[in-house]
Amino acid sequence: MSLHEPIRRCCCSCCFFFFTSLFLPSTSSIYVAMAAASDMPNCRNECGGVLIPYPFGVGENCSRPGFDVFPITCNNSFVPPRPYWSNLEIIDINIATAEMRVYLPVSHKCFSSTNQSADPNWGWSLNSSSSQFLVSPTKNIFTALGCYTIAMLSGRDNGTYSTGCISYCASESEVKVGDGKGCTGLGCCQTSIAGGLSYIAFYFNVPNNPSWNYSPCSYAMVADKSWDIKISKEDVIGNMTFARRIERGAPLVLDWAIRNNGTCPPALISGENGKQRQQAAAACVSPHSYCLNATNGPGYFCNCSDGYAGNPYVSNGCKNVNECDPSFYKENYPCIGGKCLDTEGGFKCKCNFGRKRDSKNSHICQPVLSKPAIVVTATTCAISILSIIFLFLHMEREKRKLREFFKKNDGQLLQSMGIKIFKKKTIEKITNNYSTIIGKGGFGLVYKGAVDNDQKVAVKCPNPISVDTARQNDFANEVSIQSQISHKNVVRLLGCCLETNIPILVYEFIPRGSLYDVLHGNGDDSNMTEHKLSLDVRLGIAIESAEALAYMHSSASQKILHGDVKSSNILLDENFTPKVSDFGISRLLSVEKDHTKFVIGDANYMDPVYMKTGLLTEKSDVYSFGVVLLELITGKKARYEGNESLPLNFVKSYMTESRAREMFDKELMCTEEVNCLEMIGDIAVQCLEEDVDKRPAMKEVSEHLHLARKEFMQNQGKISCEEADEIAIDFPLSHQLSPA
């Protein structure tokens, strides 16, 4: 049956039949030069720099029988000349792997809006019964390009083998090639091929191409897998772009073998020791050569034995390789600890003085004697001394670091003030290795602990990774501020650890958490829920918190501005006694100064005047405390119901609509308590005055809260008028607050 008959039965318009082979580099250029030897006198073994080793040859009667079906010619019309096998250009021939690479033209089929064009070349094939060449199934892969492509590959002389792949893309934007992901079916597809193919034919099983306007051409080829094809999007969408770019063709790998003489002869038994040796194959004529059965189709090929390189198909073609030559071993010297000496078919190592050949590897020379005990002892002593010196230097460095931390954090001053200095190991013991976290924030974490297993404490540890220079200064400032405050309503600093870059602070433990948590609950802690506080308790919290701030503003050794007054910084003990805390951004002022700069607190409590001017004053704390008062009487957060501002809405209701009562906490709205709530609301509104000069001082706020509590207790009948007069405070008339 003719080769073309099964093809013509397919729905195709263009088919091609081609052959080629792959070159794998030898271990050295020596191998290539030796393999070029020819066994045919007066025959060329080179064309344009491409070696043509026997069993191949350039010209008639220059090849081994069976390899002369298509004599290799040298086309001198090119510069440099190019060797051709039939009509296929030879890239290279490799004796060691029995492979040849050739350029195979790419099959293509292009469409226009009205017609199609196709290469009219029907190709050619070899007779499979006599051909020495088969398409390599392991080194090649079938590849097709195009957006409406059904590319098929036919093979074997009876046309019984076919394979192919489909490539489709609905639009130009769907073409996915050139992105390093290989062929995905969107513009390009690939599939493997079978072995034993003495010819190959391509055809496209599509009568028309709906994608002609953005991908007019389809391509098909079998090519070397290792070929860096670099397919681009332009190759798929351009008109004949890919075919023009690889005009010489795609590299195809052919496996060749001596196929007309069967396989390698079987091994024979010879000699008294029964050692096997192999009979020489007919084509392997060189000494030091051996036979290998072909893996693709029948037959065999020849190789030089280990230690030899060259052409096993010619007499004395396998030459000894000098393994000691730098051009052979490149970077890795073959003898370790010795000198390399070349021998016929190998090499040996002459060991240097004081070394002997390794029992397991003759190419490695080991020291003859083990190190003397004295050397071992000396080495051990040297290591011990160095270790002691290193340990001493390390301890000195650590001590120096601790001294620097102690000095940096004013350790001497803190000790003189009675602040206890803890060791880092003691902190670990107090916190049970930092096992119980009770608070966290941008500064770091707060752990629960116990001193002497009795007094509960809170240990504030900065996070050295997230704490920047400003935060470091805040910690140092917190120690400095708290060391100068002694008030029953201020959280007491019990001590600190100065063995870290940023001090670790130890405070008295306040069990109920913050006023914020008690009023609003803590979403992060399932055990912390809202507490229903009576107005009497809320008044007590407000009064004592105000007294603490008033003390800081006027009664301490230096004026102290808190700078971050908010409900989460007012802690409550088991009796709901408030404790003002968190003095990280507080500032000390001399008596003469009344403001400071560069302090940042919570924006929901921040004095708008401070936000405009950047100046923190006593009245800034007053404003923030006014927001806390509103939280106490309304039960709302400073920022509530999404993004509603509590101070803004309360002042608006109080000043313009007289509807402040609607914002009071519904649980406190009994008749006896409304008047008191309004008095506290009056105080809060005065604290929130935009004009700082109209805001009362914290001492005045404290006094008016006392007055509100006295009237509340009278209304509740908890004290008589006479008792109220006894505990009454003589307030100046100017202190009376009323809506503006």
Buried (B, 14 or more C-beta within 10 A) or exposed (E): EEBBEBBEEBEBBBBBBBBBBBBEEBEBEBBBBBBBBBBBEEBBBBBBEBBBBBBBBBBEEBBBEBBBBBBBBBEEEEEEBBBBBBEBBBBBBBBBBBBBBBBBBBBBBBBEEEEBBBBEEBBBBBEBEEBBBBBBBBBBBBBBBBBBBBBBBBBBBEBEBBBBBBBBBEEBEEBBBBEEEEBBBBBBBBBEBEBBBBBBBBBBBBEEBEBBEBBBBBBBBBBBBEBEBEBBBEBBBBBEBBBEBBEEBBBBBBBBBBBBBEBBBEEEEEEEEEEEEEEBBBBBBBBBBBBBEBEBBBBBBBBBBEBBBBBBBBEEBBBBBBBBEEEBBEEEBBBBBBEBEBEEBBBBBEBEEEBBBBEEEBBBBBEEEEEEEEEEEEEEEEEEEEEEEEEEEEEEEEEEEBEEBBEBBBBEEBEEBEBBBBEEEBBBBBBEEBEEEBBEEEBBBBBBBBBEEEEEBBBBBBBEEEBEEEBBBBBBBBBBBBBBBEBEBBBBBBBBBBBBBBBBBBBBBBEBBBBBBBBBBBEEEEEBEEBEBEBBBBBBBBBBBBBBBBBBBBEBEEBBBBBBBBBBBBBBBEEBBBBBBBBBBBBBBEEEEBBBEEBBBBEBBBBEBBEEBEBBBBBBBBBBBBBBBBBBBBBBBBBBEEEEBBBEBBBEBBEEEEEBEEBBBEEBEEEEBBEBBBBBBBBBBBBBBEEBEEBBBBBBBBBBBBBBBBBBBBBEEEBEEEEBEEEEEEEEEEBEBEEE
